[in-house]
Amino acid sequence: TALMSAAVLIICLGSIIPVYQRNKAYAYMSIDASTSIEMGLNKQMEVVDLKGFDKEADEIISQLGEWEKKDVSVLTAIIVAELKDEGQISQSEPVVISTVKTKRLNDNVETKLEKNVVEIQQTIDQQLVEVKVYTTTEEEIEKARDSGVPVGIYQRSKNKSAKNKQPREKNNNIA
């Protein structure tokens, strides 16, 4: 009976793990205009998590209907169209789409993410959208969440402050 129990346990775990992995975020994408929406993506580049960072973003999310497990390229195009319809996008401030890859993202999934980014760039109005790609750790994702900002905005501000801290080259030319 112990052997039978072990076999049942292995079968149960074997059936739960693929479901768990399909619901686990391996990459994040944030869409930042005058409001911000963050998506968690599984290995198949389906949206498994969707978070708004203010009332306007929550309203847009509520208008999306069934978003869970939707392809990220399709959902991003829908979200950008909604942002445009709601007046959240202006010509002077393009939408910034930031993709953040976690360290556990393998090459195959990373290739899928890159293909989706290219597809998004081709689908969406080029003059309204700027795409940035960052790599981060789980700890940085938690820091962004603790700060209450999308991961993409957190990474951008972190990268800007790192650039500002770089020492300027000294001009050693003596006249």
Backbone torsions as a table, in degrees:
resi	resn	phi	psi	omega
1	THR	NA	-31.0	177.5
2	ALA	-65.3	-38.9	178.5
3	LEU	-66.4	-39.6	178.2
4	MET	-64.7	-41.7	178.9
5	SER	-64.1	-41.3	179.1
6	ALA	-64.0	-41.2	179.3
7	ALA	-63.9	-42.5	178.4
8	VAL	-63.6	-42.3	179.1
9	LEU	-61.4	-43.9	-179.8
10	ILE	-64.2	-42.3	178.8
11	ILE	-63.6	-42.9	179.6
12	CYS	-63.0	-46.5	179.6
13	LEU	-63.5	-39.7	179.5
14	GLY	-62.2	-31.5	179.0
15	SER	-85.7	-23.4	-179.2
16	ILE	-83.0	-38.1	-174.8
17	ILE	-58.4	-46.9	178.0
18	PRO	-60.6	-38.2	177.4
19	VAL	-64.0	-43.1	179.1
20	TYR	-60.9	-44.3	-178.3
21	GLN	-67.3	-31.5	178.5
22	ARG	-71.5	-20.2	-179.4
23	ASN	-102.4	1.2	-177.2
24	LYS	-95.6	134.7	-179.7
25	ALA	-81.5	127.6	177.1
26	TYR	-108.2	-14.9	177.5
27	ALA	-152.2	160.0	179.4
28	TYR	-129.1	147.5	175.7
29	MET	-133.2	129.9	175.3
30	SER	-116.5	141.4	178.3
31	ILE	-113.2	113.3	-173.2
32	ASP	-119.0	117.2	172.5
33	ALA	-125.6	-126.9	173.2
34	SER	-81.1	-4.9	173.0
35	THR	-136.6	167.0	-177.5
36	SER	-131.4	138.3	176.1
37	ILE	-129.7	134.3	-179.8
38	GLU	-116.9	135.8	178.4
39	MET	-117.7	136.7	171.0
40	GLY	-97.4	134.2	-174.9
41	LEU	-117.5	137.9	176.1
42	ASN	-87.5	-172.6	-177.5
43	LYS	-63.8	-26.3	-179.9
44	GLN	-87.9	6.7	-178.0
45	MET	62.9	35.0	173.3
46	GLU	-100.3	146.5	-178.9
47	VAL	-77.7	121.9	179.5
48	VAL	-113.8	-10.3	179.6
49	ASP	-147.4	138.6	-179.2
50	LEU	-141.3	124.6	-175.0
51	LYS	-135.6	131.9	174.2
52	GLY	-98.3	150.5	-177.0
53	PHE	-108.0	5.2	172.8
54	ASP	-162.2	-179.4	-175.7
55	LYS	-61.7	-41.7	-179.3
56	GLU	-62.0	-43.0	179.0
57	ALA	-65.1	-41.3	178.4
58	ASP	-62.3	-37.6	177.8
59	GLU	-64.3	-42.6	179.1
60	ILE	-64.0	-43.1	178.5
61	ILE	-61.3	-40.7	-179.4
62	SER	-64.7	-23.3	179.5
63	GLN	-84.8	-8.3	-174.6
64	LEU	-77.5	-21.2	-177.2
65	GLY	72.1	-133.1	-178.3
66	GLU	-78.5	97.9	-179.7
67	TRP	-102.4	-23.2	-173.9
68	GLU	-64.0	131.7	-179.6
69	LYS	70.8	14.9	176.3
70	LYS	-80.9	145.6	178.0
71	ASP	-59.4	136.0	-174.4
72	VAL	-61.9	-36.4	179.8
73	SER	-64.1	-44.2	-179.7
74	VAL	-64.3	-48.6	-177.1
75	LEU	-66.8	-36.8	178.6
76	THR	-62.6	-43.6	178.5
77	ALA	-61.4	-40.6	179.2
78	ILE	-65.1	-45.0	-179.0
79	ILE	-63.0	-44.6	-179.9
80	VAL	-63.7	-39.1	177.0
81	ALA	-62.8	-41.0	178.1
82	GLU	-64.8	-43.3	178.3
83	LEU	-58.7	-42.5	179.9
84	LYS	-64.9	-46.2	179.4
85	ASP	-61.9	-33.7	-177.7
86	GLU	-86.5	2.1	178.6
87	GLY	74.9	22.3	-179.2
88	GLN	-87.8	-4.5	-178.2
89	ILE	-119.1	135.6	175.7
90	SER	-127.8	157.1	179.6
91	GLN	-63.9	-30.2	-176.6
92	SER	-75.8	-25.5	179.9
93	GLU	-124.8	100.2	-178.8
94	PRO	-67.8	159.2	173.8
95	VAL	-72.6	135.5	176.2
96	VAL	-109.7	121.9	176.3
97	ILE	-106.0	116.6	-179.1
98	SER	-109.9	128.7	173.2
99	THR	-106.5	136.1	-179.2
100	VAL	-123.2	119.7	-178.7
101	LYS	-96.2	131.3	175.2
102	THR	-80.1	161.0	-178.3
103	LYS	-64.3	-24.8	-177.4
104	ARG	-84.6	5.5	179.1
105	LEU	-73.5	118.3	180.0
106	ASN	-83.7	171.8	-174.2
107	ASP	-59.4	-40.2	-178.7
108	ASN	-62.8	-45.6	180.0
109	VAL	-70.1	-36.3	177.7
110	GLU	-62.7	-39.2	176.6
111	THR	-62.6	-42.0	177.2
112	LYS	-61.4	-42.1	179.7
113	LEU	-62.7	-45.3	-179.6
114	GLU	-62.4	-40.2	177.6
115	LYS	-63.2	-40.3	179.0
116	ASN	-65.1	-39.2	178.8
117	VAL	-62.5	-43.9	178.2
118	VAL	-62.1	-43.9	179.4
119	GLU	-61.7	-41.8	178.5
120	ILE	-62.9	-44.7	-179.9
121	GLN	-60.9	-35.5	-179.1
122	GLN	-77.2	-29.5	-175.1
123	THR	-81.4	-35.3	-170.7
124	ILE	-97.1	148.6	178.7
125	ASP	-49.8	114.5	-174.6
126	GLN	-58.9	-31.9	-176.6
127	GLN	-77.8	-16.0	-177.6
128	LEU	-100.3	-11.3	-170.7
129	VAL	-127.5	134.9	174.8
130	GLU	-122.5	133.9	-177.2
131	VAL	-113.8	131.3	177.0
132	LYS	-123.3	142.7	177.2
133	VAL	-121.7	129.2	178.9
134	TYR	-126.5	154.8	171.9
135	THR	-114.5	137.6	-176.2
136	THR	-145.2	179.5	178.9
137	THR	-111.6	166.4	176.2
138	GLU	-59.5	-36.5	-178.9
139	GLU	-63.5	-41.3	179.6
140	GLU	-67.9	-34.6	176.8
141	ILE	-62.7	-42.8	177.8
142	GLU	-64.2	-39.7	177.8
143	LYS	-61.3	-42.1	178.4
144	ALA	-61.7	-45.7	179.9
145	ARG	-63.4	-42.4	178.5
146	ASP	-62.2	-32.0	178.6
147	SER	-80.2	-11.5	179.3
148	GLY	76.7	25.6	178.8
149	VAL	-123.1	154.6	175.3
150	PRO	-62.7	152.6	-178.2
151	VAL	-59.0	-40.2	-179.3
152	GLY	-62.0	-43.5	178.4
153	ILE	-66.4	-40.2	177.5
154	TYR	-59.4	-46.8	-179.6
155	GLN	-64.7	-42.7	179.5
156	ARG	-60.4	-46.2	-178.3
157	SER	-67.8	-35.0	177.6
158	LYS	-65.2	-43.2	180.0
159	ASN	-68.0	-37.6	177.8
160	LYS	-64.3	-42.9	-178.9
161	SER	-69.4	-31.9	177.2
162	ALA	-67.5	-40.0	177.9
163	LYS	-65.7	-37.5	-179.7
164	ASN	-68.9	-25.2	-178.7
165	LYS	-85.0	-11.7	179.8
166	GLN	-66.7	135.3	180.0
167	PRO	-67.3	141.1	178.7
168	ARG	-78.0	146.7	178.6
169	GLU	-69.8	137.5	177.8
170	LYS	-89.1	142.3	177.2
171	ASN	-90.9	110.2	-176.4
172	ASN	-94.6	9.3	179.1
173	ASN	-73.8	126.3	179.0
174	ILE	-103.8	126.0	-176.7
175	ALA	-84.2	NA	NA
